Amino acid sequence: MKLNIEIDCTPAEARAFFGLPDVTVLNDHLVAEMQKRMDANMAAMQPDELMKTWTSFGAQAQDQFRRLMEAAVTGAPKA
């Protein structure tokens, strides 16, 4: 025997039926907070800001690599 039951209700009605809490206010607050944080961090995604960040890492990385190579050459046994 096969029994199919179809219930037509909204998600809010289903939550209320099962006794689950209404979290729409909390969800709205979290979404608004995420939007504020994203808007505040959008400046970091501008091309000129990205280039500043990448260039600073590049210069530091080049200096560190040069020091590593100098240490390798001076510390290498002489043949």
PDB file of N, CA, C and O in Angstrom:
ATOM      1  N   MET A   1       0.844  -1.159   0.000  1.00  0.00           N
ATOM      2  CA  MET A   1       0.000   0.000   0.000  1.00  0.00           C
ATOM      3  C   MET A   1       0.900   1.236   0.000  1.00  0.00           C
ATOM      4  O   MET A   1       1.887   1.301   0.732  1.00  0.00           O
ATOM      5  N   LYS A   2       0.549   2.192  -0.814  1.00  0.00           N
ATOM      6  CA  LYS A   2       1.314   3.423  -0.936  1.00  0.00           C
ATOM      7  C   LYS A   2       0.402   4.590  -0.619  1.00  0.00           C
ATOM      8  O   LYS A   2      -0.710   4.677  -1.138  1.00  0.00           O
ATOM      9  N   LEU A   3       0.872   5.488   0.235  1.00  0.00           N
ATOM     10  CA  LEU A   3       0.070   6.619   0.661  1.00  0.00           C
ATOM     11  C   LEU A   3       0.870   7.890   0.428  1.00  0.00           C
ATOM     12  O   LEU A   3       1.989   8.015   0.926  1.00  0.00           O
ATOM     13  N   ASN A   4       0.322   8.819  -0.309  1.00  0.00           N
ATOM     14  CA  ASN A   4       0.968  10.102  -0.573  1.00  0.00           C
ATOM     15  C   ASN A   4       0.159  11.205   0.086  1.00  0.00           C
ATOM     16  O   ASN A   4      -1.058  11.290  -0.080  1.00  0.00           O
ATOM     17  N   ILE A   5       0.859  12.050   0.836  1.00  0.00           N
ATOM     18  CA  ILE A   5       0.211  13.199   1.457  1.00  0.00           C
ATOM     19  C   ILE A   5       0.939  14.439   0.956  1.00  0.00           C
ATOM     20  O   ILE A   5       2.160  14.549   1.070  1.00  0.00           O
ATOM     21  N   GLU A   6       0.181  15.356   0.409  1.00  0.00           N
ATOM     22  CA  GLU A   6       0.767  16.589  -0.109  1.00  0.00           C
ATOM     23  C   GLU A   6       0.285  17.742   0.756  1.00  0.00           C
ATOM     24  O   GLU A   6      -0.917  17.944   0.929  1.00  0.00           O
ATOM     25  N   ILE A   7       1.230  18.492   1.296  1.00  0.00           N
ATOM     26  CA  ILE A   7       0.896  19.622   2.158  1.00  0.00           C
ATOM     27  C   ILE A   7       1.360  20.890   1.457  1.00  0.00           C
ATOM     28  O   ILE A   7       2.517  21.007   1.055  1.00  0.00           O
ATOM     29  N   ASP A   8       0.452  21.822   1.320  1.00  0.00           N
ATOM     30  CA  ASP A   8       0.758  23.084   0.668  1.00  0.00           C
ATOM     31  C   ASP A   8       0.807  24.170   1.735  1.00  0.00           C
ATOM     32  O   ASP A   8      -0.224  24.628   2.227  1.00  0.00           O
ATOM     33  N   CYS A   9       2.053  24.580   2.089  1.00  0.00           N
ATOM     34  CA  CYS A   9       2.204  25.631   3.089  1.00  0.00           C
ATOM     35  C   CYS A   9       3.507  26.380   2.847  1.00  0.00           C
ATOM     36  O   CYS A   9       4.390  25.911   2.129  1.00  0.00           O
ATOM     37  N   THR A  10       3.602  27.523   3.445  1.00  0.00           N
ATOM     38  CA  THR A  10       4.823  28.318   3.314  1.00  0.00           C
ATOM     39  C   THR A  10       5.867  27.801   4.304  1.00  0.00           C
ATOM     40  O   THR A  10       5.518  27.081   5.240  1.00  0.00           O
ATOM     41  N   PRO A  11       7.127  28.150   4.115  1.00  0.00           N
ATOM     42  CA  PRO A  11       8.154  27.747   5.081  1.00  0.00           C
ATOM     43  C   PRO A  11       7.853  28.253   6.494  1.00  0.00           C
ATOM     44  O   PRO A  11       8.106  27.546   7.470  1.00  0.00           O
ATOM     45  N   ALA A  12       7.318  29.466   6.609  1.00  0.00           N
ATOM     46  CA  ALA A  12       6.972  30.001   7.930  1.00  0.00           C
ATOM     47  C   ALA A  12       5.876  29.167   8.585  1.00  0.00           C
ATOM     48  O   ALA A  12       5.928  28.908   9.788  1.00  0.00           O
ATOM     49  N   GLU A  13       4.893  28.749   7.807  1.00  0.00           N
ATOM     50  CA  GLU A  13       3.826  27.914   8.344  1.00  0.00           C
ATOM     51  C   GLU A  13       4.351  26.547   8.767  1.00  0.00           C
ATOM     52  O   GLU A  13       3.920  26.003   9.784  1.00  0.00           O
ATOM     53  N   ALA A  14       5.265  26.001   8.004  1.00  0.00           N
ATOM     54  CA  ALA A  14       5.848  24.697   8.351  1.00  0.00           C
ATOM     55  C   ALA A  14       6.657  24.801   9.645  1.00  0.00           C
ATOM     56  O   ALA A  14       6.568  23.925  10.505  1.00  0.00           O
ATOM     57  N   ARG A  15       7.454  25.881   9.785  1.00  0.00           N
ATOM     58  CA  ARG A  15       8.218  26.068  11.022  1.00  0.00           C
ATOM     59  C   ARG A  15       7.288  26.188  12.225  1.00  0.00           C
ATOM     60  O   ARG A  15       7.537  25.591  13.272  1.00  0.00           O
ATOM     61  N   ALA A  16       6.223  26.958  12.073  1.00  0.00           N
ATOM     62  CA  ALA A  16       5.267  27.133  13.171  1.00  0.00           C
ATOM     63  C   ALA A  16       4.597  25.801  13.515  1.00  0.00           C
ATOM     64  O   ALA A  16       4.380  25.507  14.690  1.00  0.00           O
ATOM     65  N   PHE A  17       4.272  25.007  12.517  1.00  0.00           N
ATOM     66  CA  PHE A  17       3.622  23.716  12.749  1.00  0.00           C
ATOM     67  C   PHE A  17       4.522  22.780  13.544  1.00  0.00           C
ATOM     68  O   PHE A  17       4.058  22.081  14.444  1.00  0.00           O
ATOM     69  N   PHE A  18       5.823  22.767  13.208  1.00  0.00           N
ATOM     70  CA  PHE A  18       6.764  21.884  13.901  1.00  0.00           C
ATOM     71  C   PHE A  18       7.305  22.496  15.193  1.00  0.00           C
ATOM     72  O   PHE A  18       8.090  21.861  15.898  1.00  0.00           O
ATOM     73  N   GLY A  19       6.892  23.718  15.505  1.00  0.00           N
ATOM     74  CA  GLY A  19       7.310  24.343  16.751  1.00  0.00           C
ATOM     75  C   GLY A  19       8.708  24.936  16.704  1.00  0.00           C
ATOM     76  O   GLY A  19       9.319  25.169  17.747  1.00  0.00           O
ATOM     77  N   LEU A  20       9.210  25.178  15.526  1.00  0.00           N
ATOM     78  CA  LEU A  20      10.539  25.771  15.400  1.00  0.00           C
ATOM     79  C   LEU A  20      10.453  27.284  15.578  1.00  0.00           C
ATOM     80  O   LEU A  20       9.429  27.885  15.253  1.00  0.00           O
ATOM     81  N   PRO A  21      11.507  27.901  16.087  1.00  0.00           N
ATOM     82  CA  PRO A  21      11.453  29.348  16.325  1.00  0.00           C
ATOM     83  C   PRO A  21      11.483  30.145  15.034  1.00  0.00           C
ATOM     84  O   PRO A  21      12.000  29.689  14.013  1.00  0.00           O
ATOM     85  N   ASP A  22      10.919  31.345  15.099  1.00  0.00           N
ATOM     86  CA  ASP A  22      10.943  32.250  13.957  1.00  0.00           C
ATOM     87  C   ASP A  22      12.256  33.040  14.020  1.00  0.00           C
ATOM     88  O   ASP A  22      12.450  33.850  14.926  1.00  0.00           O
ATOM     89  N   VAL A  23      13.140  32.807  13.072  1.00  0.00           N
ATOM     90  CA  VAL A  23      14.460  33.432  13.085  1.00  0.00           C
ATOM     91  C   VAL A  23      14.601  34.499  11.998  1.00  0.00           C
ATOM     92  O   VAL A  23      15.719  34.858  11.628  1.00  0.00           O
ATOM     93  N   THR A  24      13.506  34.995  11.497  1.00  0.00           N
ATOM     94  CA  THR A  24      13.594  35.983  10.416  1.00  0.00           C
ATOM     95  C   THR A  24      14.250  37.278  10.885  1.00  0.00           C
ATOM     96  O   THR A  24      15.004  37.889  10.128  1.00  0.00           O
ATOM     97  N   VAL A  25      13.981  37.710  12.118  1.00  0.00           N
ATOM     98  CA  VAL A  25      14.593  38.936  12.634  1.00  0.00           C
ATOM     99  C   VAL A  25      16.106  38.756  12.758  1.00  0.00           C
ATOM    100  O   VAL A  25      16.874  39.641  12.380  1.00  0.00           O
ATOM    101  N   LEU A  26      16.525  37.620  13.283  1.00  0.00           N
ATOM    102  CA  LEU A  26      17.955  37.325  13.410  1.00  0.00           C
ATOM    103  C   LEU A  26      18.612  37.235  12.039  1.00  0.00           C
ATOM    104  O   LEU A  26      19.715  37.745  11.841  1.00  0.00           O
ATOM    105  N   ASN A  27      17.946  36.597  11.107  1.00  0.00           N
ATOM    106  CA  ASN A  27      18.480  36.478   9.755  1.00  0.00           C
ATOM    107  C   ASN A  27      18.610  37.844   9.092  1.00  0.00           C
ATOM    108  O   ASN A  27      19.616  38.125   8.440  1.00  0.00           O
ATOM    109  N   ASP A  28      17.606  38.685   9.253  1.00  0.00           N
ATOM    110  CA  ASP A  28      17.675  40.032   8.682  1.00  0.00           C
ATOM    111  C   ASP A  28      18.828  40.826   9.277  1.00  0.00           C
ATOM    112  O   ASP A  28      19.514  41.559   8.564  1.00  0.00           O
ATOM    113  N   HIS A  29      19.044  40.684  10.586  1.00  0.00           N
ATOM    114  CA  HIS A  29      20.146  41.384  11.250  1.00  0.00           C
ATOM    115  C   HIS A  29      21.493  40.898  10.716  1.00  0.00           C
ATOM    116  O   HIS A  29      22.376  41.705  10.426  1.00  0.00           O
ATOM    117  N   LEU A  30      21.649  39.584  10.589  1.00  0.00           N
ATOM    118  CA  LEU A  30      22.909  39.029  10.093  1.00  0.00           C
ATOM    119  C   LEU A  30      23.187  39.458   8.652  1.00  0.00           C
ATOM    120  O   LEU A  30      24.326  39.772   8.307  1.00  0.00           O
ATOM    121  N   VAL A  31      22.169  39.471   7.825  1.00  0.00           N
ATOM    122  CA  VAL A  31      22.346  39.888   6.430  1.00  0.00           C
ATOM    123  C   VAL A  31      22.740  41.361   6.367  1.00  0.00           C
ATOM    124  O   VAL A  31      23.618  41.734   5.589  1.00  0.00           O
ATOM    125  N   ALA A  32      22.099  42.200   7.181  1.00  0.00           N
ATOM    126  CA  ALA A  32      22.445  43.629   7.207  1.00  0.00           C
ATOM    127  C   ALA A  32      23.876  43.833   7.678  1.00  0.00           C
ATOM    128  O   ALA A  32      24.590  44.672   7.129  1.00  0.00           O
ATOM    129  N   GLU A  33      24.308  43.078   8.688  1.00  0.00           N
ATOM    130  CA  GLU A  33      25.678  43.192   9.196  1.00  0.00           C
ATOM    131  C   GLU A  33      26.691  42.757   8.139  1.00  0.00           C
ATOM    132  O   GLU A  33      27.733  43.392   7.978  1.00  0.00           O
ATOM    133  N   MET A  34      26.391  41.684   7.427  1.00  0.00           N
ATOM    134  CA  MET A  34      27.283  41.223   6.364  1.00  0.00           C
ATOM    135  C   MET A  34      27.381  42.258   5.251  1.00  0.00           C
ATOM    136  O   MET A  34      28.458  42.471   4.696  1.00  0.00           O
ATOM    137  N   GLN A  35      26.268  42.902   4.923  1.00  0.00           N
ATOM    138  CA  GLN A  35      26.289  43.936   3.895  1.00  0.00           C
ATOM    139  C   GLN A  35      27.142  45.117   4.333  1.00  0.00           C
ATOM    140  O   GLN A  35      27.893  45.669   3.529  1.00  0.00           O
ATOM    141  N   LYS A  36      27.034  45.518   5.617  1.00  0.00           N
ATOM    142  CA  LYS A  36      27.848  46.625   6.117  1.00  0.00           C
ATOM    143  C   LYS A  36      29.329  46.282   6.035  1.00  0.00           C
ATOM    144  O   LYS A  36      30.134  47.114   5.617  1.00  0.00           O
ATOM    145  N   ARG A  37      29.698  45.063   6.431  1.00  0.00           N
ATOM    146  CA  ARG A  37      31.105  44.655   6.404  1.00  0.00           C
ATOM    147  C   ARG A  37      31.630  44.579   4.975  1.00  0.00           C
ATOM    148  O   ARG A  37      32.766  44.969   4.706  1.00  0.00           O
ATOM    149  N   MET A  38      30.811  44.081   4.068  1.00  0.00           N
ATOM    150  CA  MET A  38      31.241  44.004   2.673  1.00  0.00           C
ATOM    151  C   MET A  38      31.429  45.399   2.095  1.00  0.00           C
ATOM    152  O   MET A  38      32.403  45.650   1.385  1.00  0.00           O
ATOM    153  N   ASP A  39      30.501  46.311   2.394  1.00  0.00           N
ATOM    154  CA  ASP A  39      30.638  47.684   1.910  1.00  0.00           C
ATOM    155  C   ASP A  39      31.889  48.337   2.472  1.00  0.00           C
ATOM    156  O   ASP A  39      32.577  49.073   1.766  1.00  0.00           O
ATOM    157  N   ALA A  40      32.190  48.071   3.745  1.00  0.00           N
ATOM    158  CA  ALA A  40      33.370  48.665   4.369  1.00  0.00           C
ATOM    159  C   ALA A  40      34.661  48.120   3.760  1.00  0.00           C
ATOM    160  O   ALA A  40      35.667  48.828   3.722  1.00  0.00           O
ATOM    161  N   ASN A  41      34.646  46.891   3.290  1.00  0.00           N
ATOM    162  CA  ASN A  41      35.860  46.276   2.746  1.00  0.00           C
ATOM    163  C   ASN A  41      35.969  46.388   1.229  1.00  0.00           C
ATOM    164  O   ASN A  41      36.926  45.888   0.638  1.00  0.00           O
ATOM    165  N   MET A  42      35.006  47.034   0.603  1.00  0.00           N
ATOM    166  CA  MET A  42      35.054  47.158  -0.858  1.00  0.00           C
ATOM    167  C   MET A  42      36.240  47.994  -1.316  1.00  0.00           C
ATOM    168  O   MET A  42      36.755  47.781  -2.414  1.00  0.00           O
ATOM    169  N   ALA A  43      36.686  48.947  -0.489  1.00  0.00           N
ATOM    170  CA  ALA A  43      37.827  49.779  -0.870  1.00  0.00           C
ATOM    171  C   ALA A  43      39.074  48.929  -1.074  1.00  0.00           C
ATOM    172  O   ALA A  43      39.918  49.253  -1.909  1.00  0.00           O
ATOM    173  N   ALA A  44      39.193  47.850  -0.320  1.00  0.00           N
ATOM    174  CA  ALA A  44      40.368  46.980  -0.457  1.00  0.00           C
ATOM    175  C   ALA A  44      40.375  46.239  -1.789  1.00  0.00           C
ATOM    176  O   ALA A  44      41.411  45.713  -2.197  1.00  0.00           O
ATOM    177  N   MET A  45      39.249  46.192  -2.461  1.00  0.00           N
ATOM    178  CA  MET A  45      39.177  45.470  -3.725  1.00  0.00           C
ATOM    179  C   MET A  45      39.410  46.376  -4.936  1.00  0.00           C
ATOM    180  O   MET A  45      39.362  45.913  -6.075  1.00  0.00           O
ATOM    181  N   GLN A  46      39.661  47.661  -4.693  1.00  0.00           N
ATOM    182  CA  GLN A  46      39.933  48.571  -5.800  1.00  0.00           C
ATOM    183  C   GLN A  46      41.288  48.218  -6.410  1.00  0.00           C
ATOM    184  O   GLN A  46      42.197  47.817  -5.685  1.00  0.00           O
ATOM    185  N   PRO A  47      41.440  48.359  -7.722  1.00  0.00           N
ATOM    186  CA  PRO A  47      42.694  47.959  -8.374  1.00  0.00           C
ATOM    187  C   PRO A  47      43.930  48.639  -7.793  1.00  0.00           C
ATOM    188  O   PRO A  47      44.960  47.987  -7.625  1.00  0.00           O
ATOM    189  N   ASP A  48      43.854  49.938  -7.480  1.00  0.00           N
ATOM    190  CA  ASP A  48      45.043  50.606  -6.960  1.00  0.00           C
ATOM    191  C   ASP A  48      45.420  50.086  -5.575  1.00  0.00           C
ATOM    192  O   ASP A  48      46.606  49.997  -5.258  1.00  0.00           O
ATOM    193  N   GLU A  49      44.432  49.739  -4.741  1.00  0.00           N
ATOM    194  CA  GLU A  49      44.723  49.179  -3.424  1.00  0.00           C
ATOM    195  C   GLU A  49      45.314  47.775  -3.552  1.00  0.00           C
ATOM    196  O   GLU A  49      46.230  47.415  -2.813  1.00  0.00           O
ATOM    197  N   LEU A  50      44.793  46.984  -4.488  1.00  0.00           N
ATOM    198  CA  LEU A  50      45.350  45.650  -4.707  1.00  0.00           C
ATOM    199  C   LEU A  50      46.801  45.731  -5.160  1.00  0.00           C
ATOM    200  O   LEU A  50      47.641  44.952  -4.708  1.00  0.00           O
ATOM    201  N   MET A  51      47.095  46.664  -6.044  1.00  0.00           N
ATOM    202  CA  MET A  51      48.469  46.804  -6.530  1.00  0.00           C
ATOM    203  C   MET A  51      49.415  47.216  -5.399  1.00  0.00           C
ATOM    204  O   MET A  51      50.547  46.736  -5.334  1.00  0.00           O
ATOM    205  N   LYS A  52      48.958  48.100  -4.511  1.00  0.00           N
ATOM    206  CA  LYS A  52      49.788  48.496  -3.367  1.00  0.00           C
ATOM    207  C   LYS A  52      50.098  47.276  -2.501  1.00  0.00           C
ATOM    208  O   LYS A  52      51.238  47.074  -2.083  1.00  0.00           O
ATOM    209  N   THR A  53      49.092  46.481  -2.242  1.00  0.00           N
ATOM    210  CA  THR A  53      49.288  45.297  -1.410  1.00  0.00           C
ATOM    211  C   THR A  53      50.235  44.304  -2.083  1.00  0.00           C
ATOM    212  O   THR A  53      51.162  43.799  -1.451  1.00  0.00           O
ATOM    213  N   TRP A  54      50.001  44.029  -3.351  1.00  0.00           N
ATOM    214  CA  TRP A  54      50.834  43.063  -4.056  1.00  0.00           C
ATOM    215  C   TRP A  54      52.264  43.556  -4.183  1.00  0.00           C
ATOM    216  O   TRP A  54      53.201  42.767  -4.064  1.00  0.00           O
ATOM    217  N   THR A  55      52.447  44.848  -4.422  1.00  0.00           N
ATOM    218  CA  THR A  55      53.800  45.375  -4.581  1.00  0.00           C
ATOM    219  C   THR A  55      54.555  45.299  -3.269  1.00  0.00           C
ATOM    220  O   THR A  55      55.743  44.976  -3.255  1.00  0.00           O
ATOM    221  N   SER A  56      53.885  45.592  -2.172  1.00  0.00           N
ATOM    222  CA  SER A  56      54.583  45.530  -0.890  1.00  0.00           C
ATOM    223  C   SER A  56      55.006  44.098  -0.588  1.00  0.00           C
ATOM    224  O   SER A  56      56.102  43.869  -0.076  1.00  0.00           O
ATOM    225  N   PHE A  57      54.151  43.140  -0.898  1.00  0.00           N
ATOM    226  CA  PHE A  57      54.541  41.749  -0.696  1.00  0.00           C
ATOM    227  C   PHE A  57      55.687  41.380  -1.636  1.00  0.00           C
ATOM    228  O   PHE A  57      56.593  40.638  -1.257  1.00  0.00           O
ATOM    229  N   GLY A  58      55.643  41.899  -2.854  1.00  0.00           N
ATOM    230  CA  GLY A  58      56.684  41.586  -3.830  1.00  0.00           C
ATOM    231  C   GLY A  58      58.043  42.089  -3.396  1.00  0.00           C
ATOM    232  O   GLY A  58      59.032  41.367  -3.526  1.00  0.00           O
ATOM    233  N   ALA A  59      58.122  43.312  -2.880  1.00  0.00           N
ATOM    234  CA  ALA A  59      59.398  43.871  -2.447  1.00  0.00           C
ATOM    235  C   ALA A  59      59.938  43.103  -1.251  1.00  0.00           C
ATOM    236  O   ALA A  59      61.133  42.815  -1.194  1.00  0.00           O
ATOM    237  N   GLN A  60      59.093  42.773  -0.312  1.00  0.00           N
ATOM    238  CA  GLN A  60      59.525  42.012   0.852  1.00  0.00           C
ATOM    239  C   GLN A  60      59.992  40.619   0.443  1.00  0.00           C
ATOM    240  O   GLN A  60      60.996  40.113   0.946  1.00  0.00           O
ATOM    241  N   ALA A  61      59.260  40.019  -0.461  1.00  0.00           N
ATOM    242  CA  ALA A  61      59.631  38.680  -0.914  1.00  0.00           C
ATOM    243  C   ALA A  61      60.958  38.705  -1.656  1.00  0.00           C
ATOM    244  O   ALA A  61      61.768  37.789  -1.509  1.00  0.00           O
ATOM    245  N   GLN A  62      61.192  39.755  -2.460  1.00  0.00           N
ATOM    246  CA  GLN A  62      62.455  39.859  -3.184  1.00  0.00           C
ATOM    247  C   GLN A  62      63.625  40.020  -2.219  1.00  0.00           C
ATOM    248  O   GLN A  62      64.663  39.383  -2.394  1.00  0.00           O
ATOM    249  N   ASP A  63      63.466  40.864  -1.204  1.00  0.00           N
ATOM    250  CA  ASP A  63      64.529  41.053  -0.218  1.00  0.00           C
ATOM    251  C   ASP A  63      64.816  39.766   0.541  1.00  0.00           C
ATOM    252  O   ASP A  63      65.974  39.416   0.768  1.00  0.00           O
ATOM    253  N   GLN A  64      63.769  39.072   0.927  1.00  0.00           N
ATOM    254  CA  GLN A  64      63.946  37.823   1.665  1.00  0.00           C
ATOM    255  C   GLN A  64      64.638  36.778   0.786  1.00  0.00           C
ATOM    256  O   GLN A  64      65.514  36.054   1.258  1.00  0.00           O
ATOM    257  N   PHE A  65      64.253  36.699  -0.477  1.00  0.00           N
ATOM    258  CA  PHE A  65      64.880  35.744  -1.384  1.00  0.00           C
ATOM    259  C   PHE A  65      66.357  36.087  -1.592  1.00  0.00           C
ATOM    260  O   PHE A  65      67.205  35.196  -1.630  1.00  0.00           O
ATOM    261  N   ARG A  66      66.665  37.402  -1.729  1.00  0.00           N
ATOM    262  CA  ARG A  66      68.057  37.825  -1.898  1.00  0.00           C
ATOM    263  C   ARG A  66      68.881  37.447  -0.669  1.00  0.00           C
ATOM    264  O   ARG A  66      69.996  36.946  -0.809  1.00  0.00           O
ATOM    265  N   ARG A  67      68.350  37.678   0.529  1.00  0.00           N
ATOM    266  CA  ARG A  67      69.060  37.317   1.756  1.00  0.00           C
ATOM    267  C   ARG A  67      69.256  35.807   1.842  1.00  0.00           C
ATOM    268  O   ARG A  67      70.305  35.343   2.290  1.00  0.00           O
ATOM    269  N   LEU A  68      68.265  35.044   1.421  1.00  0.00           N
ATOM    270  CA  LEU A  68      68.376  33.586   1.428  1.00  0.00           C
ATOM    271  C   LEU A  68      69.485  33.128   0.495  1.00  0.00           C
ATOM    272  O   LEU A  68      70.275  32.249   0.840  1.00  0.00           O
ATOM    273  N   MET A  69      69.541  33.731  -0.692  1.00  0.00           N
ATOM    274  CA  MET A  69      70.585  33.359  -1.649  1.00  0.00           C
ATOM    275  C   MET A  69      71.970  33.768  -1.142  1.00  0.00           C
ATOM    276  O   MET A  69      72.932  33.017  -1.304  1.00  0.00           O
ATOM    277  N   GLU A  70      72.080  34.960  -0.528  1.00  0.00           N
ATOM    278  CA  GLU A  70      73.369  35.384   0.030  1.00  0.00           C
ATOM    279  C   GLU A  70      73.832  34.446   1.123  1.00  0.00           C
ATOM    280  O   GLU A  70      75.011  34.102   1.206  1.00  0.00           O
ATOM    281  N   ALA A  71      72.887  34.031   1.969  1.00  0.00           N
ATOM    282  CA  ALA A  71      73.240  33.093   3.044  1.00  0.00           C
ATOM    283  C   ALA A  71      73.655  31.757   2.478  1.00  0.00           C
ATOM    284  O   ALA A  71      74.564  31.113   3.002  1.00  0.00           O
ATOM    285  N   ALA A  72      73.004  31.335   1.421  1.00  0.00           N
ATOM    286  CA  ALA A  72      73.358  30.055   0.804  1.00  0.00           C
ATOM    287  C   ALA A  72      74.741  30.120   0.186  1.00  0.00           C
ATOM    288  O   ALA A  72      75.497  29.152   0.267  1.00  0.00           O
ATOM    289  N   VAL A  73      75.091  31.256  -0.439  1.00  0.00           N
ATOM    290  CA  VAL A  73      76.395  31.384  -1.082  1.00  0.00           C
ATOM    291  C   VAL A  73      77.508  31.490  -0.046  1.00  0.00           C
ATOM    292  O   VAL A  73      78.551  30.852  -0.187  1.00  0.00           O
ATOM    293  N   THR A  74      77.294  32.282   0.980  1.00  0.00           N
ATOM    294  CA  THR A  74      78.345  32.457   1.995  1.00  0.00           C
ATOM    295  C   THR A  74      78.485  31.223   2.881  1.00  0.00           C
ATOM    296  O   THR A  74      79.572  30.963   3.397  1.00  0.00           O
ATOM    297  N   GLY A  75      77.438  30.479   3.063  1.00  0.00           N
ATOM    298  CA  GLY A  75      77.491  29.302   3.904  1.00  0.00           C
ATOM    299  C   GLY A  75      77.888  28.043   3.147  1.00  0.00           C
ATOM    300  O   GLY A  75      78.086  26.990   3.753  1.00  0.00           O
ATOM    301  N   ALA A  76      78.006  28.143   1.832  1.00  0.00           N
ATOM    302  CA  ALA A  76      78.333  26.946   1.027  1.00  0.00           C
ATOM    303  C   ALA A  76      79.813  26.607   1.211  1.00  0.00           C
ATOM    304  O   ALA A  76      80.659  27.498   1.279  1.00  0.00           O
ATOM    305  N   PRO A  77      80.113  25.321   1.290  1.00  0.00           N
ATOM    306  CA  PRO A  77      81.532  24.930   1.412  1.00  0.00           C
ATOM    307  C   PRO A  77      82.287  25.295   0.139  1.00  0.00           C
ATOM    308  O   PRO A  77      81.782  25.130  -0.971  1.00  0.00           O
ATOM    309  N   LYS A  78      83.503  25.792   0.322  1.00  0.00           N
ATOM    310  CA  LYS A  78      84.313  26.207  -0.838  1.00  0.00           C
ATOM    311  C   LYS A  78      85.049  24.979  -1.385  1.00  0.00           C
ATOM    312  O   LYS A  78      85.635  24.184  -0.649  1.00  0.00           O
ATOM    313  N   ALA A  79      84.987  24.871  -2.692  1.00  0.00           N
ATOM    314  CA  ALA A  79      85.604  23.696  -3.322  1.00  0.00           C
ATOM    315  C   ALA A  79      87.047  23.928  -3.629  1.00  0.00           C
ATOM    316  O   ALA A  79      87.716  23.041  -4.161  1.00  0.00           O
TER     317      ALA A  79
END
